[in-house]
Amino acid sequence: MYGDRANAKNSVLEVFRELDEDGSGTIGKDILEEFFRMAAASTDIDVLNEKINTLANPLTGGVDYTRFLDWLWFDGPLAARPSTIAAPVLAMALQNLLRVEPPAKNIDLLPTPAVKPVAVSGMSLLERRRKKMADAKNEAEKPILPSKWLTSDSSEPTVTGRSIAQQPILIDVAGTKESDYKEMVSKEPEGTRAVLQQMADMLSRDVFGLPFSVSIAIPHMQDTPLIGISDGFTELTGYSRDEIIGRNCRFLLEGVPPEMVQDQTRQESRRYCRAAHLRGLTTMSHTFLIQRNARKNGDLFWNLFMLAFVPAPGESKGKANYIVGLQLDLGPGLDLQPGNDIASVIEPHRKNLEIVEHLMFGQRMHRELEADTGGISEHFEKLGEHLADDVSQWIAKAEESSAAYQQYGSLPFAVWPATSKYATLNGGCTLLRLEADEAPSGGLAMSIFPVRKTRKGFTFKLQVDDLCGFERDVAKGGWLPSLGFTELSPWDVDGRGGLPCKMEMLPQGVWMRGDGHVFVQSQDLSGAADGVSAGCAEAAFPHVLNIEDNIEFVWGSGGLELAVNGETLYRLKNSVIPKPSKKPMYALVDCCYAACKTTLVV
């Protein structure tokens, strides 16, 4: 029996070696995933991913298929299956994988009953792989064409002549549709230079002389072209300004092997730039991403980069925005210095962003920046705080417009980038989670103004504007947005560094999670621990969350009450839940799970 399994495994090993044309001993995860689904007759991809993480080769980006097959046959899903049953499944799996007739040479599978041919349209993985390699070879042999502006990013010639891995299909931000975005400026030869020059003229030249790596792009033009880079960028990448101004930053992928390119990173960066062109965009969090890039000379390095949305000033505000990118070289092997973690590594990005935002539109430093980062940081401490996140400035502006918000019938949010991936729209009243299709949370916010106080107690309302793919049915475990109250003002919270990663950690308040579970945090623990659990309210009736649901949250002497469209869904009262104090209260919102877009209403 064991010998039969070994023979079958070796037969598959031959096929995998044929797919492994570069002889690295590894193949892509997509091939293993397709084979696993068919051969193991399993959809439990978590099992596969767990194993792949231990067998991945960081140098090739592929997976050691020999060790994978050993696991699959002798320790994994096929180990418990009789070999006589596994054999026909295996035969079909290989035919589906290759989608070609069985090879002329004898691949000695176990004796199997005849299986019907599987008709599958399209090319096999092997054919697709060969075609990709041939296309890459042809691309690399193309001459470098004269520089000119083209409307199609796929036809734009590369700088070095090396090819770029095909980019994934853009998945739009959940909660948005095409009409939510402003019209894009086409990247046509006639008008491109004029638009780029106009946007560049608004910037201070001091930015371009910075010693650390900075790039500035405009998201309202097709393909998000660069309009400026710093001296530090040219030193990091080896590219000159003349070579890359007007191009999308994907030139940093020229020559990076496709299997080493992080498609998820490309997807997130494209979505971030697209979100920067939303109608009514007020604020947007910055984001940190990592990608394997290549310098002009072909050397590979890991790039930890930060993207930040910066609106244009003055008359152009609301009409044109900038995307600031800051790049950090983590070396060819992603090796952090002893004692460092990712959090400590990204801190220089935050400081550098403050400097860039201070300089972008003409606010010049009183002396030249020193070349070393210590000198920059020392000088910048004198310039003030909150320039990067800009939350305190936003709170001040919103407070000045209190009457206008009341007239409009909605209230603005305060959100901190450290704990949320978000965009606020419509004067800051609408909160949009930027990664709602990937993460259940990421939209932690609070009201800038105190909530109303009625006979029932403190109260506020939230409207659900859009939904994403998480469960919506409360009876099946679906969550509503999580809501709460706090005595802390936005100024107090900003002084603490922003909202914590979980609302249960915010002191001086109460909080009802979207599943009805209530927490109380009366003591000031400086966000060091979760609040005290006050129990869990049971849903009073079946409810499936819908767009335009109106949710009202009340905290009074009768405990906590959450109503949907006028009907009380959750109510909880016990001795753990205190009566609210006479101090002003502020609304807390976690736009989580199925709710991806919400508005705070009067």
Secondary structure by P-SEA (a helix, b strand, c coil): caaaaaaaaaaaaaaaaaacccccccccaaaaaaaaaaccccccaaaaaaaaaaaccccccccaaaaaaaaacccccccccccccaaaaaaaaaaaacccccccccccccccccccbbbbccccaaaaaaaaaaaaaaaaacccccbbbbcccccccccccccccccccccccccccccccccccccccccaaaaaaaaaaaccccccccccbbbbbbccccccccccccaaaaaaccccccccccccccccccccccccccaaaaaaaaaaaaaaacccccbbbbbbbbbbcccccbbbbbbbbbbbbbbbcccccccbbbbbbbbbbccccccccccccccccaaaaaaaaaaaaaccccccccccccccaaaaaaaacccccccccaaaaaaaaaaaaaaaaaaacbbbbbbbcccccccccccccbbbbcccccccccbbbbbcbbbbbcccccbbbbbbcccccccccccccccccccccccccaaaaaaaccccccccccccccccccccbbbbbcccccccccccccccccccccccccccbbbbbbbccccbbbbccccccccccccccccccccbbbbbbcccccccbbbbcc
